């Protein structure tokens, strides 16, 4: 991410370090290609998320790229996965954090106790932001910096699970079509599904004033869930919540 003219990694160490564990186990100090790195990190080489993480790993100086385009783990990375001493690990991680220029300036001055008002002035001096932009970004800068600072104090190689997405409802149909996703439509489709013997997945998606709903129906458990959803939708579309209040543009389609 950019903070004025300063480049700061977008993905934090608590996410990146655990994803390097398998890279270290497979390659240690041997060179590897970009595709090999993607496979070891369980990414598709062409994905945007992987490209961002490669950039961030380089900004933290956890990996380095040679003239031939291959990568190797840096000395700091090898040390991280070679030690079992928590104090030593924290010291190594500190050297990684201060490879990021803005993080280094904050760490040297504040460590883990940041004065937001003072930091606004620092952002103006260090990043070229004007006062208005510095005030807008200061809270996010503190939040992201503190994630790395806390990781230094409590490092872990356990991968974080992605945050659960908001509940959504779905029903995949074999035919290519768009149908207005009213409760009646859903009810009719569920009747069809109940006799399909789960040979296909059905996907239904719709939006209401309480948000998006998505559910894949391909067995009795998800079928029951869809029936529960239908009852809930019927409750929302009576009196003060009419069917017409369902957001226009919702669609029901095969994927």
PANUZA-962214 format. One record per residue (C-alpha): x, y, z; residue in three letters. Coordinates in nm, 3 decimals, padded with zeros to 5 digits, always signed. Layout:
PANUZA-962214
c1->X; c2->Y; c3->Z; r->ala .
...
This chain:
PANUZA-962214
c1->+00.000; c2->+00.000; c3->+00.000; r->unk .
c1->+00.109; c2->+00.358; c3->-00.054; r->unk .
c1->+00.132; c2->+00.613; c3->+00.225; r->unk .
c1->+00.222; c2->+00.926; c3->+00.034; r->unk .
c1->+00.551; c2->+00.841; c3->-00.135; r->unk .
c1->+00.626; c2->+00.555; c3->+00.107; r->unk .
c1->+00.563; c2->+00.195; c3->+00.001; r->unk .
c1->+00.435; c2->-00.032; c3->+00.278; r->unk .
c1->+00.354; c2->-00.402; c3->+00.229; r->unk .
c1->-00.019; c2->-00.461; c3->+00.199; r->unk .
c1->-00.016; c2->-00.807; c3->+00.359; r->unk .
c1->+00.108; c2->-00.835; c3->+00.716; r->unk .
c1->+00.382; c2->-01.063; c3->+00.851; r->unk .
c1->+00.136; c2->-01.276; c3->+01.048; r->unk .
c1->-00.004; c2->-01.389; c3->+00.712; r->unk .
c1->+00.317; c2->-01.400; c3->+00.506; r->unk .
c1->+00.547; c2->-01.585; c3->+00.747; r->unk .
c1->+00.323; c2->-01.892; c3->+00.790; r->unk .
c1->+00.286; c2->-01.914; c3->+00.412; r->unk .
c1->+00.664; c2->-01.938; c3->+00.377; r->unk .
c1->+00.690; c2->-02.245; c3->+00.600; r->unk .
c1->+00.647; c2->-02.492; c3->+00.312; r->unk .
c1->+00.874; c2->-02.282; c3->+00.090; r->unk .
c1->+01.152; c2->-02.323; c3->+00.347; r->unk .
c1->+01.084; c2->-02.694; c3->+00.391; r->unk .
c1->+01.105; c2->-02.756; c3->+00.015; r->unk .
c1->+01.385; c2->-02.521; c3->-00.093; r->unk .
c1->+01.571; c2->-02.392; c3->+00.215; r->unk .
c1->+01.847; c2->-02.183; c3->+00.052; r->unk .
c1->+01.807; c2->-02.324; c3->-00.301; r->unk .
c1->+01.665; c2->-02.103; c3->-00.579; r->unk .
c1->+01.311; c2->-02.151; c3->-00.703; r->unk .
c1->+01.097; c2->-02.015; c3->-00.984; r->unk .
c1->+00.792; c2->-01.794; c3->-00.945; r->unk .
c1->+00.567; c2->-02.088; c3->-01.037; r->unk .
c1->+00.737; c2->-02.309; c3->-00.778; r->unk .
c1->+00.686; c2->-02.037; c3->-00.518; r->unk .
c1->+00.317; c2->-02.014; c3->-00.608; r->unk .
c1->+00.273; c2->-02.391; c3->-00.574; r->unk .
c1->+00.451; c2->-02.400; c3->-00.238; r->unk .
c1->+00.231; c2->-02.116; c3->-00.112; r->unk .
c1->-00.082; c2->-02.281; c3->-00.257; r->unk .
c1->-00.159; c2->-02.004; c3->-00.506; r->unk .
c1->-00.220; c2->-01.986; c3->-00.878; r->unk .
c1->+00.081; c2->-01.809; c3->-01.036; r->unk .
c1->-00.143; c2->-01.570; c3->-01.230; r->unk .
c1->-00.357; c2->-01.463; c3->-00.933; r->unk .
c1->-00.353; c2->-01.105; c3->-00.813; r->unk .
c1->-00.330; c2->-01.216; c3->-00.450; r->unk .
c1->-00.011; c2->-01.407; c3->-00.523; r->unk .
c1->+00.143; c2->-01.112; c3->-00.710; r->unk .
c1->+00.072; c2->-00.888; c3->-00.411; r->unk .
c1->+00.235; c2->-01.132; c3->-00.171; r->unk .
c1->+00.545; c2->-01.170; c3->-00.387; r->unk .
c1->+00.580; c2->-00.792; c3->-00.386; r->unk .
c1->+00.529; c2->-00.773; c3->-00.010; r->unk .
c1->+00.777; c2->-01.055; c3->+00.059; r->unk .
c1->+01.034; c2->-00.861; c3->-00.140; r->unk .
c1->+00.955; c2->-00.536; c3->+00.043; r->unk .
c1->+01.005; c2->-00.708; c3->+00.377; r->unk .
c1->+01.321; c2->-00.863; c3->+00.228; r->unk .
c1->+01.203; c2->-01.215; c3->+00.305; r->unk .
c1->+01.274; c2->-01.329; c3->-00.052; r->unk .
c1->+01.508; c2->-01.191; c3->-00.315; r->unk .
c1->+01.512; c2->-01.213; c3->-00.692; r->unk .
c1->+01.827; c2->-01.282; c3->-00.891; r->unk .
c1->+01.924; c2->-01.169; c3->-01.242; r->unk .
c1->+01.776; c2->-01.485; c3->-01.398; r->unk .
c1->+01.433; c2->-01.415; c3->-01.244; r->unk .
c1->+01.453; c2->-01.692; c3->-00.985; r->unk .
c1->+01.395; c2->-01.636; c3->-00.615; r->unk .
c1->+01.567; c2->-01.746; c3->-00.295; r->unk .
c1->+01.483; c2->-01.703; c3->+00.070; r->unk .
c1->+01.689; c2->-01.431; c3->+00.234; r->unk .
c1->+01.920; c2->-01.493; c3->+00.529; r->unk .
c1->+01.655; c2->-01.346; c3->+00.761; r->unk .
c1->+01.393; c2->-01.594; c3->+00.634; r->unk .
c1->+01.625; c2->-01.889; c3->+00.685; r->unk .
c1->+01.701; c2->-01.771; c3->+01.039; r->unk .
c1->+01.329; c2->-01.736; c3->+01.116; r->unk .
c1->+01.267; c2->-02.101; c3->+01.033; r->unk .
c1->+01.591; c2->-02.227; c3->+01.182; r->unk .
c1->+01.553; c2->-02.104; c3->+01.538; r->unk .
c1->+01.337; c2->-02.243; c3->+01.816; r->unk .
c1->+01.420; c2->-01.958; c3->+02.055; r->unk .
c1->+01.126; c2->-01.717; c3->+02.080; r->unk .
c1->+01.342; c2->-01.422; c3->+02.191; r->unk .
c1->+01.577; c2->-01.472; c3->+01.900; r->unk .
c1->+01.282; c2->-01.509; c3->+01.663; r->unk .
c1->+01.139; c2->-01.177; c3->+01.782; r->unk .
c1->+01.475; c2->-01.009; c3->+01.725; r->unk .
c1->+01.492; c2->-01.144; c3->+01.371; r->unk .
c1->+01.137; c2->-01.032; c3->+01.299; r->unk .
c1->+01.223; c2->-00.683; c3->+01.420; r->unk .
c1->+01.499; c2->-00.663; c3->+01.159; r->unk .
c1->+01.241; c2->-00.769; c3->+00.898; r->unk .
c1->+00.992; c2->-00.501; c3->+01.005; r->unk .
c1->+01.249; c2->-00.221; c3->+00.984; r->unk .
c1->+01.329; c2->-00.319; c3->+00.625; r->unk .
c1->+01.016; c2->-00.114; c3->+00.552; r->unk .
c1->+01.132; c2->+00.248; c3->+00.574; r->unk .
c1->+00.814; c2->+00.394; c3->+00.724; r->unk .
c1->+00.785; c2->+00.110; c3->+00.974; r->unk .
c1->+01.148; c2->+00.167; c3->+01.072; r->unk .
c1->+01.087; c2->+00.535; c3->+01.145; r->unk .
c1->+00.782; c2->+00.452; c3->+01.358; r->unk .
c1->+00.956; c2->+00.164; c3->+01.539; r->unk .
c1->+01.264; c2->+00.369; c3->+01.627; r->unk .
c1->+01.059; c2->+00.659; c3->+01.764; r->unk .
c1->+00.753; c2->+00.492; c3->+01.917; r->unk .
c1->+00.809; c2->+00.115; c3->+01.934; r->unk .
c1->+00.458; c2->-00.001; c3->+02.032; r->unk .
c1->+00.332; c2->+00.320; c3->+02.195; r->unk .
c1->+00.229; c2->+00.557; c3->+01.919; r->unk .
c1->+00.117; c2->+00.916; c3->+01.974; r->unk .
c1->-00.131; c2->+00.972; c3->+01.691; r->unk .
c1->-00.101; c2->+01.351; c3->+01.695; r->unk .
c1->+00.276; c2->+01.333; c3->+01.677; r->unk .
c1->+00.260; c2->+01.067; c3->+01.405; r->unk .
c1->+00.052; c2->+01.297; c3->+01.184; r->unk .
c1->+00.345; c2->+01.540; c3->+01.182; r->unk .
c1->+00.584; c2->+01.253; c3->+01.109; r->unk .
c1->+00.372; c2->+01.135; c3->+00.815; r->unk .
c1->+00.383; c2->+01.484; c3->+00.668; r->unk .
c1->+00.764; c2->+01.492; c3->+00.699; r->unk .
c1->+00.833; c2->+01.130; c3->+00.600; r->unk .
c1->+00.581; c2->+01.062; c3->+00.326; r->unk .
c1->+00.505; c2->+01.399; c3->+00.168; r->unk .
c1->+00.136; c2->+01.386; c3->+00.265; r->unk .
c1->-00.034; c2->+01.715; c3->+00.333; r->unk .
c1->-00.198; c2->+01.766; c3->+00.671; r->unk .
c1->-00.547; c2->+01.668; c3->+00.555; r->unk .
c1->-00.432; c2->+01.340; c3->+00.397; r->unk .
c1->-00.204; c2->+01.264; c3->+00.693; r->unk .
c1->-00.500; c2->+01.296; c3->+00.930; r->unk .
c1->-00.710; c2->+01.073; c3->+00.704; r->unk .
c1->-00.449; c2->+00.797; c3->+00.692; r->unk .
c1->-00.299; c2->+00.806; c3->+01.041; r->unk .
c1->-00.546; c2->+00.561; c3->+01.201; r->unk .
c1->-00.496; c2->+00.301; c3->+00.929; r->unk .
c1->-00.117; c2->+00.342; c3->+00.943; r->unk .
c1->-00.124; c2->+00.282; c3->+01.319; r->unk .
c1->-00.353; c2->-00.021; c3->+01.280; r->unk .
c1->-00.136; c2->-00.187; c3->+01.014; r->unk .
c1->+00.192; c2->-00.106; c3->+01.188; r->unk .
c1->+00.065; c2->-00.247; c3->+01.518; r->unk .
c1->-00.027; c2->-00.576; c3->+01.349; r->unk .
c1->+00.340; c2->-00.622; c3->+01.263; r->unk .
c1->+00.456; c2->-00.496; c3->+01.602; r->unk .
c1->+00.229; c2->-00.743; c3->+01.784; r->unk .
c1->+00.352; c2->-01.022; c3->+01.560; r->unk .
c1->+00.709; c2->-00.946; c3->+01.665; r->unk .
c1->+00.604; c2->-00.994; c3->+02.028; r->unk .
c1->+00.392; c2->-01.304; c3->+01.966; r->unk .
c1->+00.513; c2->-01.481; c3->+01.651; r->unk .
c1->+00.337; c2->-01.789; c3->+01.519; r->unk .
c1->+00.373; c2->-02.009; c3->+01.213; r->unk .
c1->+00.006; c2->-02.106; c3->+01.220; r->unk .
c1->-00.182; c2->-01.985; c3->+00.914; r->unk .
c1->-00.478; c2->-01.760; c3->+00.977; r->unk .
c1->-00.814; c2->-01.882; c3->+00.855; r->unk .
c1->-00.990; c2->-01.639; c3->+00.622; r->unk .
c1->-01.270; c2->-01.441; c3->+00.780; r->unk .
c1->-01.611; c2->-01.596; c3->+00.713; r->unk .
c1->-01.803; c2->-01.424; c3->+00.437; r->unk .
c1->-02.150; c2->-01.285; c3->+00.499; r->unk .
c1->-02.416; c2->-01.552; c3->+00.458; r->unk .
c1->-02.548; c2->-01.577; c3->+00.102; r->unk .
c1->-02.812; c2->-01.806; c3->-00.066; r->unk .
c1->-02.778; c2->-02.005; c3->-00.393; r->unk .
c1->-02.925; c2->-02.275; c3->-00.629; r->unk .
c1->-02.728; c2->-02.389; c3->-00.944; r->unk .
c1->-02.953; c2->-02.491; c3->-01.232; r->unk .
c1->-02.835; c2->-02.676; c3->-01.542; r->unk .
c1->-03.020; c2->-02.448; c3->-01.781; r->unk .
c1->-02.885; c2->-02.106; c3->-01.876; r->unk .
c1->-03.153; c2->-01.860; c3->-01.778; r->unk .
c1->-03.238; c2->-01.563; c3->-01.559; r->unk .
c1->-03.550; c2->-01.566; c3->-01.345; r->unk .
c1->-03.689; c2->-01.302; c3->-01.112; r->unk .
c1->-03.590; c2->-01.446; c3->-00.770; r->unk .
c1->-03.923; c2->-01.410; c3->-00.588; r->unk .
c1->-04.018; c2->-01.645; c3->-00.303; r->unk .
c1->-04.264; c2->-01.818; c3->-00.537; r->unk .
c1->-03.986; c2->-01.885; c3->-00.789; r->unk .
c1->-03.768; c2->-02.027; c3->-00.514; r->unk .
c1->-04.052; c2->-02.245; c3->-00.389; r->unk .
c1->-04.112; c2->-02.391; c3->-00.736; r->unk .
c1->-03.743; c2->-02.453; c3->-00.793; r->unk .
c1->-03.708; c2->-02.629; c3->-00.459; r->unk .
c1->-03.988; c2->-02.865; c3->-00.562; r->unk .
c1->-03.789; c2->-02.949; c3->-00.876; r->unk .
c1->-03.472; c2->-02.999; c3->-00.676; r->unk .
c1->-03.641; c2->-03.238; c3->-00.434; r->unk .
c1->-03.694; c2->-03.485; c3->-00.720; r->unk .
c1->-03.358; c2->-03.438; c3->-00.889; r->unk .
c1->-03.173; c2->-03.689; c3->-00.668; r->unk .
c1->-02.893; c2->-03.432; c3->-00.632; r->unk .
c1->-02.753; c2->-03.506; c3->-00.978; r->unk .
c1->-02.668; c2->-03.139; c3->-01.020; r->unk .
c1->-02.598; c2->-02.844; c3->-00.796; r->unk .
c1->-02.857; c2->-02.570; c3->-00.792; r->unk .
c1->-02.765; c2->-02.215; c3->-00.709; r->unk .
c1->-03.004; c2->-01.943; c3->-00.599; r->unk .
c1->-02.893; c2->-01.591; c3->-00.515; r->unk .
c1->-03.092; c2->-01.286; c3->-00.418; r->unk .
c1->-03.064; c2->-00.961; c3->-00.229; r->unk .
c1->-03.304; c2->-00.812; c3->+00.019; r->unk .
c1->-03.297; c2->-00.518; c3->+00.252; r->unk .
c1->-03.112; c2->-00.734; c3->+00.502; r->unk .
c1->-02.829; c2->-00.818; c3->+00.261; r->unk .
c1->-02.722; c2->-01.083; c3->+00.010; r->unk .
c1->-02.811; c2->-01.448; c3->+00.060; r->unk .
c1->-02.634; c2->-01.739; c3->-00.109; r->unk .
c1->-02.671; c2->-02.116; c3->-00.077; r->unk .
c1->-02.568; c2->-02.414; c3->-00.288; r->unk .
c1->-02.825; c2->-02.693; c3->-00.286; r->unk .
c1->-02.697; c2->-03.041; c3->-00.367; r->unk .
c1->-02.804; c2->-03.261; c3->-00.075; r->unk .
c1->-03.076; c2->-03.289; c3->+00.186; r->unk .
c1->-02.895; c2->-03.068; c3->+00.439; r->unk .
c1->-02.866; c2->-02.774; c3->+00.201; r->unk .
c1->-03.218; c2->-02.843; c3->+00.073; r->unk .
c1->-03.350; c2->-02.804; c3->+00.428; r->unk .
c1->-03.148; c2->-02.487; c3->+00.464; r->unk .
c1->-03.309; c2->-02.348; c3->+00.148; r->unk .
c1->-03.655; c2->-02.425; c3->+00.285; r->unk .
c1->-03.567; c2->-02.236; c3->+00.602; r->unk .
c1->-03.446; c2->-01.950; c3->+00.385; r->unk .
c1->-03.776; c2->-01.949; c3->+00.195; r->unk .
c1->-03.971; c2->-01.916; c3->+00.520; r->unk .
c1->-03.749; c2->-01.626; c3->+00.623; r->unk .
c1->-03.796; c2->-01.454; c3->+00.287; r->unk .
c1->-04.172; c2->-01.497; c3->+00.308; r->unk .
c1->-04.160; c2->-01.331; c3->+00.648; r->unk .
c1->-03.970; c2->-01.036; c3->+00.503; r->unk .
c1->-04.210; c2->-00.991; c3->+00.212; r->unk .
c1->-04.530; c2->-00.939; c3->+00.411; r->unk .
c1->-04.684; c2->-00.607; c3->+00.507; r->unk .
c1->-04.393; c2->-00.367; c3->+00.561; r->unk .
c1->-04.150; c2->-00.582; c3->+00.358; r->unk .
c1->-04.316; c2->-00.637; c3->+00.023; r->unk .
c1->-04.168; c2->-00.849; c3->-00.254; r->unk .
c1->-04.116; c2->-00.534; c3->-00.455; r->unk .
c1->-03.871; c2->-00.416; c3->-00.190; r->unk .
c1->-03.628; c2->-00.690; c3->-00.282; r->unk .
c1->-03.339; c2->-00.518; c3->-00.455; r->unk .
c1->-03.380; c2->-00.502; c3->-00.829; r->unk .
c1->-03.100; c2->-00.655; c3->-01.027; r->unk .
c1->-03.088; c2->-00.976; c3->-00.822; r->unk .
c1->-03.064; c2->-01.273; c3->-01.050; r->unk .
c1->-03.104; c2->-01.645; c3->-01.057; r->unk .
c1->-02.867; c2->-01.811; c3->-01.296; r->unk .
c1->-02.656; c2->-02.117; c3->-01.358; r->unk .
c1->-02.282; c2->-02.109; c3->-01.307; r->unk .
